[in-house]
Amino acid sequence: MRFNEKELMSLSRQPSEMAAELGMRGPKKGDVVKKRLVKLVVNFLFYFRTDEEEPIGALLLEQCRVEKEDSQSFSIAFLDEAERKYLFECDSEEQCGEWVDSIIKASYEFMRKNLIFYRTEIHRLTGKDPLEQYGISDETRFQVNNGQQFTTRDTSSL
Amino acid sequence: MKLHEKLLTHYLSCTSPVDKEGYLYKKKERNATYQRRWFVLKANLLFYQERPGDRHLLGVIVLEGCAVRGSESDGQFAFSLVFEGPGLKTYRFAAGDGPTQESWVKALLSASHCYLSLLVRDLGRQYEEAKQQQGPGESRHSSSVSALKQSTNFFPVQGRTAVVREGRSFSACTVLQAPSTTTKVVAKKSPKLWPRRNAHVTPLNGPAPLYGEWPLVGFDPLEDFSKLHDYYGQEVKKAREEWLRSRRVEEEHSDGHLIDLG
């Protein structure tokens, strides 16, 4: 599948508050912990070899489960495969907590849900739709009952 | 760089709905011909394949750091995604008709994570204001929008210096103010698509924390939203003018719906 690699690499160079050297272990049997520069930009987690400018890879942080594993490490499980997790080792419990929190909040779906919550509440409290002033009240992505407007996509073969 | 594609395709096919899908023509870079592709927009990801229901995805475009522009020079119903930066691409598209073009442009303008992040922060603040104003006087709530423009300190910086991103990456975010193409839609419609008095919608993990506690992911917005708004108002104005020029001549009557940015 093609993707806009240069643009994604440019994105990985954007400033981010969540960027640190962490121990990182892949999900496969036999993967070991390696020191990586891990950087959170929008809903992607980029990881670099510590002395390199180009990231090794990018993980999309949607539909994933982030959990603390022990006091200083957390894991991310993707693809509904609870046992296949990426493990990240932090330097402190506090840092670990920050990462878990940040990754959860970075998810687009998480932000969308909060937006819908605020929209509903503001409307309830004020009688006004706060998205009207921006001309986006009809955008499907911001609809309250988003899930009811589309037919299920048959993507079983994907 | 390895993009873990399975994560993207899995996200695409999971139960949460897509934001938009349909046929568009995509211009090939090399020989300037157009190829019809089926596009699926979900979050800040634009996927494309030959036909709906195809097993094979041809590609994906991550929509961060790009501006959406009307492209009159590319022909009718054309628009482009311009990634600003050295060596970065411009993707060119054409729709089958005006309404389709307009609807895709609108959807793409509000697709980026950056945009959503700004919007959520803003709504979070409006929510807090609305809660505080809830007791005394109904008339107060309508001032929350003007309060947005007048008050000076919306985003308390959490003890770190603000990191200002280069202007190009704000492109998608500048259209927080309604562009003229959308006013026709907004003007007459009440939000019928959403139930009134629905107080039972809650986010998955409970209400988000106060805006001041949001992680500053990707960028740190300027402290004063109204200043940000004014500062980029010029870019919005320019983009709007360019967009208006690219529309068909018959739609001159839309002038009556313009918002005067002053």
Interface residues (C-beta under 8 A of the other chain):
Chain A: M1 R2 F3 N4 E5 K6 E7 L8 M9 S10 L11 S12 Q14 P15 S16 E17 M18 L40 V41 V42 N43 F44 E54 P55 I56 G57 A58 L59 L60 E62 Q63 C64 F78 L79 E98 D101 S102 I104 K105 A106 Y108 E109 F110 M111 R112 K113 N114 L115 I116 F117 Y118 R119 T120 E121 I122 H123 R124 L125 T126 G127 K128 D129 P130 E132 Q133 Y134 G135 I136 S137 D138 E139 T140 R141 F142 Q143 V144 N145 N146 G147 Q149 F150 T152 R153 D154 T155 S156 S157 L158
Chain B: M1 K2 L3 H4 E5 K6 L7 L8 T9 H10 Y11 L12 S13 C14 T15 S16 P17 V18 D19 K20 A43 N44 L45 G53 R55 L57 L58 G59 V60 I61 V62 E64 G65 C66 F83 G85 G87 L88 K89 K106 A107 S110 A111 S112 H113 C114 L116 S117 L119 V120 L123 G124 Q126 Y127 A130 K131 Q133 Q134 H141 S142 S144 V145 R160 V163 R165 S169 L176 Q177 A178 P179 T182 T183 V185 V186 K189 P191 L193 W194 P195 R196 R197 N198 A199 V201 T202 P203 L204 N205 P207 A208 W214 P215 L216 V217 G218 F219 D220
